[in-house]
Amino acid sequence: MDTDERGLLPDRQAALQVAAWANTRGDTKPVTWFPGALIEWDIPVESRLGPVTTETPAPPARQSWWGRIL
């Protein structure tokens, strides 16, 4: 299966084929593979849940594996 310059599959049909192939393999952990899509907007998406912002949000506080903030 060919990918683009970013390593992504070209379309949904190709993603479905790869997911079906991965789901039939017996040498991986038992998970269900499914296709997904990456979407990028050129304009901010408005929501009624909060103000629209174009600033990059601050990264979340680092947490240890048990959830305590470091």
Secondary structure, DSSP 8 states (H G I E B T S, - for coil): ----TTS--SSHHHHHHHHHHHHH-SSS-S-----------SS----TTS----S-------B-TTS-B-
